[in-house]
Amino acid sequence: MKKTKQKQRSLTAFQNEHMLTSGQTWEVAIALKAAMKVDRQSEFLCFDDLSGSFIELDLSGSYEDIIERYKPAEPKHQKNKHSKAGRPNLGVKSKEVTLLPQHWEWLSQQESSASATLRKLVDAALKLNSHEERVRQAKATTDRFMIAMLGDEVDYENAARALYRGDKIQFRDLTRRWPADLRHQVMRLSEPAFQIPTTKSKT
């Protein structure tokens, strides 16, 4: 029976407080198996870089078994026989839009057409919502990792509060005494949480 390929993701593994390796699932799994063969005393833990959650990998079998289990198959490049030359299909759909008179008046005063202006407004809203979601996810991801690896460290609770407030300066200050490799991972995971959305200025 053929084994099902595991979902590929970016992972980071630690040997006690030191980072062992970071990479794709199969790469981290191989490194973990090799390290655990040499050192049976240390604690080895692996985390998902996207969620900050602890991940338990199946390291049973040989290195070849692990590669078969976790390494993604090479993508097959097949030419689309139905592709046509010319302008690509952009998926534009025409639907009715109901607006108040003042809305139509405002749209008529814009440089672009009404459709183009509405698309820009929707894209701007989507971009803002996307940024807010990235910030929220980065905070949750960072805190999950901190709870698992640094929950007993000095100033963890104050650092977590600074993280959720978006206070980057205080967050960095409160974590400065943490183990170097663990702090480096915290800084990497938390970076999107402190990013300010960019807006295009009109010239």
C-alpha positions in Angstrom: 0.0 0.0 0.0 1.4 3.4 -1.0 2.0 5.8 1.8 0.3 9.2 1.7 2.6 12.2 1.3 2.5 14.5 4.3 1.6 18.2 3.9 4.7 20.3 3.3 5.5 23.2 5.6 8.3 25.3 7.0 9.5 24.0 10.4 12.2 25.0 13.0 13.7 22.4 15.3 15.5 23.0 18.6 17.9 21.0 20.7 17.2 22.2 24.2 17.5 26.1 23.9 19.6 26.0 20.7 18.2 26.0 17.1 19.1 22.8 15.4 17.8 23.5 11.9 15.1 25.2 9.9 13.6 24.2 6.6 11.0 22.0 4.9 9.5 19.1 6.8 11.6 16.4 5.2 14.8 18.4 5.8 14.0 19.0 9.4 13.0 15.4 10.0 16.3 14.1 8.6 18.3 16.5 10.8 16.3 15.5 13.8 16.8 11.8 13.3 20.6 12.3 12.8 20.9 14.5 15.9 18.9 12.1 18.1 21.1 9.2 17.1 24.1 11.1 18.4 22.5 12.7 21.5 19.9 10.8 23.5 20.0 13.2 26.5 18.9 16.5 24.9 15.3 17.5 24.4 14.4 17.9 20.7 11.3 20.0 19.8 9.9 21.0 16.4 7.6 23.9 15.6 5.5 25.0 12.7 6.8 28.5 11.5 3.3 29.4 10.3 1.3 28.6 13.4 3.9 28.5 16.1 2.5 25.1 17.2 4.5 22.1 18.4 4.8 19.5 15.7 5.5 15.8 16.3 7.2 14.2 13.3 7.3 10.5 12.5 11.0 9.6 12.5 10.5 5.8 12.3 12.3 3.8 9.7 15.3 4.6 7.6 16.3 8.0 6.2 14.9 6.8 2.9 11.6 6.1 4.7 11.5 9.6 6.1 12.2 11.2 2.7 9.5 9.0 1.1 7.1 10.1 3.9 7.8 13.9 3.9 9.6 15.0 0.7 7.2 16.4 -1.9 7.1 14.8 -5.3 8.6 16.7 -8.2 6.0 18.7 -10.0 5.0 17.6 -13.5 5.0 20.3 -16.1 2.3 19.7 -18.6 1.4 22.1 -21.4 -2.2 23.2 -21.4 -3.6 22.0 -24.7 -6.5 24.4 -24.4 -4.5 27.5 -23.8 -5.0 30.2 -26.5 -2.8 33.1 -27.6 -3.9 36.6 -26.8 -5.2 38.4 -23.7 -5.6 36.0 -20.7 -9.0 35.5 -19.1 -9.1 37.9 -16.2 -12.3 36.6 -14.8 -14.1 39.9 -15.0 -17.8 39.6 -14.2 -20.5 42.2 -15.0 -23.1 42.7 -12.2 -25.5 45.5 -11.3 -24.4 48.0 -8.6 -26.9 50.1 -6.7 -25.7 53.4 -5.3 -27.1 56.6 -4.0 -27.0 59.8 -6.2 -24.1 61.3 -4.2 -22.1 58.1 -4.8 -22.6 58.3 -8.5 -21.7 62.0 -8.5 -18.5 61.3 -6.6 -17.6 58.5 -9.0 -18.2 60.8 -12.0 -15.7 63.2 -10.7 -12.9 60.6 -10.5 -10.2 60.3 -13.2 -10.9 56.6 -13.8 -14.1 55.0 -14.9 -16.7 54.1 -12.3 -15.8 50.4 -12.6 -12.1 51.0 -12.3 -12.6 53.3 -9.3 -14.8 50.8 -7.5 -12.2 48.1 -8.1 -9.5 50.3 -6.6 -11.7 50.9 -3.5 -12.4 47.2 -3.1 -8.7 46.3 -3.5 -7.7 48.9 -0.9 -10.2 47.4 1.6 -9.0 43.9 0.9 -5.4 45.0 1.4 -6.2 46.6 4.7 -8.1 43.5 5.9 -5.3 41.3 4.7 -2.8 43.3 6.7 -4.9 43.2 9.9 -5.2 39.4 9.5 -1.4 39.0 9.1 -0.9 41.1 12.2 -3.4 39.0 14.2 -1.9 35.8 13.0 1.7 36.8 13.8 0.7 37.8 17.3 -1.0 34.4 17.9 1.8 32.5 16.3 4.5 34.2 18.4 2.6 33.8 21.6 2.1 30.0 21.0 5.8 29.6 20.5 6.6 31.7 23.6 4.2 29.8 25.8 5.7 26.5 24.7 9.4 27.4 25.0 9.6 30.6 27.1 6.5 30.6 29.3 8.7 30.4 32.5 11.1 33.1 31.4 11.4 36.4 33.2 9.0 39.0 31.8 7.1 36.5 29.6 3.7 37.9 30.7 4.8 41.5 30.2 6.3 40.7 26.8 3.1 39.0 25.7 1.1 42.1 26.7 3.6 44.3 24.7 3.2 42.0 21.7 -0.6 42.3 21.7 -0.4 46.0 22.2 2.0 46.3 19.2 4.7 47.9 21.3 7.8 46.7 19.5 10.3 48.7 21.5 9.1 47.4 24.8 8.7 43.9 23.4 12.3 43.8 22.3 13.5 45.2 25.6 11.6 42.7 27.7 12.9 39.8 25.8 16.6 40.8 25.6 17.6 38.4 28.4 16.0 35.3 26.9 18.1 32.5 25.4 19.6 33.8 22.1 18.3 31.3 19.6 14.8 31.2 21.2 14.7 35.0 21.2 15.8 35.0 17.5 12.9 32.8 16.6 10.5 35.0 18.6 11.8 38.1 16.7 11.4 36.3 13.4 7.8 35.2 14.1 6.7 38.5 15.5 8.1 40.8 12.8 4.8 40.9 10.8 2.9 41.9 14.0 4.7 45.2 14.1 4.5 46.1 10.4 2.6 49.3 9.5 0.4 49.0 6.3 1.9 50.9 3.4 -0.3 53.4 1.5 0.5 54.9 -1.9 0.8 58.7 -1.8 -0.7 60.7 -4.5 1.7 62.8 -6.6 
